[in-house]
Amino acid sequence: MAHTVIVHRIVKQKKSKLDYIERHTHKFFHYIYTLSGTARIIVNQEEIFATSKSLIMIPPETPHEIYGINNFLSLDIKFQCDQELSENLKSIHIFINEVNDYIDFQFKEMFHEGIQAQIFYQDIINAKMSEFLFYILRNAQEKQEVTVPTEYLATSDRYENNSQIQNIMPAINYINAHINEQLRINDLANLCNYTANYFSTYFKNCIGITPTKYIHTKKIALAKSLLISTDLNITQISEKLGFEGIHHFSRIFKQIIGITPKAYLDRTKMKLDIGLNIVDSAYTPSGEYEIPLKKYQN
């Protein structure tokens, strides 16, 4: 049967040591994905300590409270789904201590879609959320982690049976291991015993893009993740990823993402408090999305 998943809100939230959200319930599902820091989250009577890459599901009508411990930064997704899917989700454990890179990518991409707000972004967010939920349920039913889609595997595993790509694997592996550094085509070509021109042509024939575009795409994907999940500024990210300078970084970022890193960062900050509301939906629940954040008095 086809299932219905409607995401109502995606928000990035930060809670300091004295910040807390008092015990409450709501009528929708709530996933909390930890980007960094630590928090104590109580769901019913279960106490959970959330750290980087941990994931907590709070089902509808479930009492819970959240206490920041150490600069807790999270992506919170609030959604509803059809009854059958809802019952399936309620049957699995609410806590994953550390998710894999596939889940990390899915959550950040949903937030990225909300930031960009391009045509069909609501549908893409709902589709990505559906894929994530089915992946989680399949894991639970198989009693072990199921196969991760190929695009999230290590490159050497993905191309292990491709004899043509094996010829440039020394360069690809080097790129992946040294993506934070300045990478030169001559050096990569030498790793494969090719001239720079032949290497670039061969690489594009195998991968579909030039080695320079491949490197830039990998670097900008990391830049997006850092802009979403850290407090690093644009200059720091540019330096961390081995760009020649902030102007070079900004130009490449805009070529690939469509907006400058400053505009992207501004949008992530804008979402920090007000989040993304998906409106005009028959499924949108009434009432507050966010319970007010409170602070302990010293």
C-alpha positions as CSV (number, residue, x, y, z in Angstrom):
1,M,0.0,0.0,0.0
2,A,1.1,3.6,-0.7
3,H,1.9,5.5,2.5
4,T,1.4,9.2,3.2
5,V,4.2,11.2,5.0
6,I,3.7,14.9,5.5
7,V,6.6,17.0,7.0
8,H,5.3,20.1,8.7
9,R,8.4,21.6,10.2
10,I,12.2,21.4,9.9
11,V,14.1,23.5,12.3
12,K,17.7,23.8,13.6
13,Q,17.8,24.5,17.3
14,K,20.5,25.2,19.9
15,K,20.2,24.7,23.6
16,S,22.9,25.8,26.1
17,K,23.5,24.3,29.5
18,L,20.7,26.2,31.2
19,D,18.1,25.8,28.4
20,Y,15.3,23.3,28.7
21,I,11.9,22.5,27.3
22,E,9.4,21.4,29.9
23,R,7.5,18.1,29.8
24,H,4.8,18.2,27.1
25,T,3.1,16.2,24.3
26,H,1.9,16.9,20.8
27,K,-0.1,15.2,18.1
28,F,2.7,14.6,15.6
29,F,5.9,12.6,15.3
30,H,9.1,14.4,16.3
31,Y,12.6,13.3,15.3
32,I,15.6,14.9,17.0
33,Y,18.9,14.5,15.2
34,T,22.0,15.7,17.1
35,L,24.5,17.7,15.1
36,S,26.8,18.5,18.0
37,G,26.9,18.9,21.8
38,T,25.0,17.0,24.4
39,A,21.5,17.0,25.8
40,R,19.4,14.9,28.3
41,I,16.1,13.9,26.8
42,I,13.4,12.1,28.8
43,V,10.8,10.3,26.7
44,N,8.0,8.8,28.9
45,Q,10.3,7.5,31.7
46,E,13.3,6.6,29.5
47,E,16.3,8.9,30.0
48,I,18.5,9.4,26.9
49,F,21.8,11.2,26.6
50,A,22.0,12.6,23.0
51,T,25.4,13.1,21.5
52,S,26.7,13.8,18.0
53,K,24.8,11.7,15.3
54,S,22.3,10.2,17.8
55,L,18.7,10.1,16.7
56,I,15.6,10.1,18.9
57,M,12.0,9.5,17.8
58,I,9.2,10.9,19.9
59,P,5.8,9.4,18.9
60,P,2.5,11.4,19.0
61,E,1.0,11.9,22.5
62,T,4.2,10.9,24.2
63,P,5.4,13.0,27.2
64,H,8.9,14.2,26.8
65,E,11.3,16.9,28.0
66,I,14.6,18.2,26.8
67,Y,17.6,19.6,28.7
68,G,20.6,21.2,27.1
69,I,24.0,20.1,28.6
70,N,26.7,21.3,26.3
71,N,25.8,23.6,23.4
72,F,23.3,21.1,22.0
73,L,22.7,21.7,18.3
74,S,20.0,19.6,16.6
75,L,17.9,19.2,13.5
76,D,14.2,18.7,14.5
77,I,11.7,17.2,12.0
78,K,8.0,17.1,12.8
79,F,5.7,15.1,10.6
80,Q,2.5,13.1,10.4
81,C,1.8,9.9,8.5
82,D,-1.0,7.4,7.7
83,Q,-2.2,5.1,10.5
84,E,-0.5,1.9,9.3
85,L,2.9,3.6,9.0
86,S,2.3,5.3,12.3
87,E,1.7,2.0,14.1
88,N,4.8,0.5,12.5
89,L,7.0,3.4,13.7
90,K,5.6,3.1,17.2
91,S,6.7,-0.5,17.4
92,I,10.4,0.2,16.9
93,H,12.9,1.5,19.5
94,I,13.0,5.3,19.7
95,F,16.8,5.7,20.1
96,I,19.7,5.2,17.7
97,N,23.0,6.0,19.5
98,E,24.9,6.8,16.3
99,V,23.5,6.8,12.8
100,N,25.4,6.0,9.6
101,D,26.4,8.5,6.9
102,Y,23.4,7.7,4.8
103,I,20.9,8.9,7.6
104,D,23.2,11.9,8.4
105,F,23.1,12.9,4.7
106,Q,19.3,12.5,4.4
107,F,18.6,14.7,7.4
108,K,21.0,17.4,6.2
109,E,19.6,17.2,2.7
110,M,16.0,17.8,3.9
111,F,17.2,20.9,5.8
112,H,19.1,22.0,2.7
113,E,15.9,21.7,0.6
114,G,14.1,23.8,3.1
115,I,16.9,26.4,2.9
116,Q,16.8,26.5,-0.9
117,A,13.0,26.4,-1.1
118,Q,13.1,25.8,-4.8
119,I,10.2,24.5,-6.9
120,F,8.8,21.1,-5.6
121,Y,10.9,21.4,-2.4
122,Q,8.0,20.3,-0.2
123,D,7.5,17.2,-2.2
124,I,11.2,16.4,-2.2
125,I,11.3,16.8,1.6
126,N,8.3,14.5,2.0
127,A,9.9,11.9,-0.4
128,K,13.2,12.0,1.5
129,M,11.5,11.6,4.8
130,S,9.5,8.7,3.5
131,E,12.7,7.0,2.2
132,F,14.3,7.5,5.6
133,L,11.4,6.1,7.5
134,F,11.2,3.0,5.3
135,Y,14.9,2.5,5.7
136,I,14.6,2.7,9.5
137,L,11.7,0.2,9.5
138,R,13.5,-2.2,7.2
139,N,16.5,-2.1,9.6
140,A,14.2,-2.9,12.5
141,Q,12.6,-5.8,10.7
142,E,15.8,-7.3,9.5
143,K,17.3,-7.1,13.1
144,Q,20.5,-5.7,11.6
145,E,21.7,-2.8,9.4
146,V,20.5,-3.4,5.8
147,T,22.6,-2.5,2.8
148,V,23.3,1.2,2.4
149,P,22.5,2.6,-1.0
150,T,25.6,2.5,-3.2
151,E,26.1,6.2,-3.4
152,Y,26.8,6.3,0.3
153,L,29.4,3.4,0.3
154,A,33.1,4.1,0.3
155,T,34.3,4.7,-3.2
156,S,36.5,1.7,-3.4
157,D,33.6,-0.6,-2.5
158,R,31.3,1.0,-5.1
159,Y,33.8,0.5,-8.0
160,E,35.4,-2.7,-6.9
161,N,34.2,-4.6,-10.0
162,N,34.7,-1.8,-12.5
163,S,38.1,-2.5,-14.2
164,Q,38.2,0.9,-16.0
165,I,37.6,2.9,-12.8
166,Q,40.2,0.7,-11.0
167,N,42.9,2.4,-13.1
168,I,42.1,5.8,-11.5
169,M,41.3,4.5,-8.0
170,P,44.6,5.7,-6.6
171,A,43.6,9.2,-7.5
172,I,40.0,8.9,-6.3
173,N,41.1,7.4,-2.9
174,Y,43.7,10.2,-2.5
175,I,41.0,12.8,-3.2
176,N,38.7,11.3,-0.6
177,A,41.5,11.0,2.0
178,H,42.8,14.6,1.3
179,I,39.7,16.5,0.4
180,N,40.6,19.2,3.0
181,E,43.8,20.0,1.1
182,Q,44.6,21.8,-2.1
183,L,44.6,19.1,-4.8
184,R,46.5,19.4,-8.1
185,I,45.7,17.5,-11.2
186,N,49.4,16.8,-12.0
187,D,49.8,15.1,-8.7
188,L,46.7,13.0,-9.1
189,A,47.8,12.0,-12.6
190,N,51.2,10.9,-11.3
191,L,49.5,8.5,-8.9
192,C,47.9,6.7,-11.9
193,N,51.1,7.0,-14.1
194,Y,49.2,9.1,-16.6
195,T,49.9,12.5,-18.1
196,A,47.7,15.3,-16.8
197,N,45.7,15.6,-20.1
198,Y,45.2,11.9,-20.5
199,F,44.2,11.5,-16.8
200,S,41.6,14.3,-17.1
201,T,40.1,12.8,-20.3
202,Y,40.1,9.3,-18.9
203,F,38.6,10.4,-15.5
204,K,35.7,12.2,-17.3
205,N,35.0,9.2,-19.5
206,C,34.8,7.0,-16.4
207,I,33.1,9.2,-13.8
208,G,31.1,11.6,-16.1
209,I,32.7,14.8,-14.9
210,T,36.2,16.2,-14.9
211,P,38.5,15.6,-11.9
212,T,38.3,19.3,-11.0
213,K,34.5,19.2,-11.0
214,Y,34.6,16.0,-8.9
215,I,36.9,17.7,-6.3
216,H,34.8,20.9,-6.2
217,T,31.6,18.9,-5.8
218,K,33.1,16.9,-2.9
219,K,34.4,20.0,-1.2
220,I,31.1,21.9,-1.5
221,A,29.1,19.0,-0.2
222,L,31.3,19.1,2.9
223,A,31.0,22.9,3.0
224,K,27.2,22.6,3.1
225,S,27.4,20.1,5.9
226,L,29.7,22.4,7.9
227,L,27.4,25.4,7.3
228,I,24.4,23.5,8.6
229,S,26.0,21.6,11.5
230,T,28.8,23.9,12.9
231,D,29.4,27.4,14.0
232,L,32.3,27.9,11.7
233,N,32.3,31.1,9.6
234,I,32.8,31.2,5.8
235,T,36.5,32.1,6.1
236,Q,37.1,29.2,8.5
237,I,35.3,26.7,6.2
238,S,37.2,28.0,3.1
239,E,40.5,27.4,4.9
240,K,39.4,24.1,6.4
241,L,38.6,22.7,2.9
242,G,41.8,23.9,1.2
243,F,40.4,26.6,-1.1
244,E,42.8,29.2,-2.5
245,G,40.9,31.9,-0.8
246,I,37.4,33.0,0.3
247,H,36.6,34.5,-3.1
248,H,37.5,31.3,-4.9
249,F,35.4,29.3,-2.4
250,S,32.4,31.7,-2.8
251,R,32.6,31.4,-6.6
252,I,32.7,27.6,-6.7
253,F,30.0,27.4,-4.0
254,K,27.6,29.6,-6.1
255,Q,28.4,27.6,-9.3
256,I,27.3,24.4,-7.6
257,I,24.6,25.5,-5.1
258,G,23.2,28.5,-6.9
259,I,23.7,31.0,-4.1
260,T,26.8,32.3,-2.2
261,P,27.9,30.7,1.0
262,K,27.1,33.9,2.8
263,A,23.4,33.8,1.6
264,Y,23.3,30.1,2.4
265,L,24.6,30.7,5.9
266,D,22.2,33.6,6.5
267,R,19.3,31.2,5.6
268,T,20.5,28.6,8.0
269,K,20.6,31.2,10.7
270,M,17.1,32.5,9.8
271,K,15.8,28.9,10.2
272,L,17.5,28.6,13.6
273,D,14.5,30.0,15.4
274,I,11.6,30.2,13.0
275,G,12.2,27.0,11.1
276,L,10.5,25.8,8.0
277,N,6.7,25.6,8.1
278,I,5.0,23.7,5.3
279,V,1.6,25.4,5.1
280,D,-1.5,25.0,3.0
281,S,-1.8,21.3,3.8
282,A,-4.9,19.5,4.8
283,Y,-2.6,17.4,7.1
284,T,-1.2,20.3,9.0
285,P,-2.0,19.9,12.7
286,S,-3.4,22.8,14.7
287,G,-1.6,24.2,17.7
288,E,2.0,25.1,18.5
289,Y,4.9,23.5,16.7
290,E,7.5,24.7,19.2
291,I,7.1,24.6,23.0
292,P,8.8,27.7,24.4
293,L,12.4,27.3,25.4
294,K,13.0,28.1,29.1
295,K,16.2,28.8,31.1
296,Y,17.2,27.8,34.6
297,Q,17.8,30.8,36.9
298,N,21.2,30.9,38.5
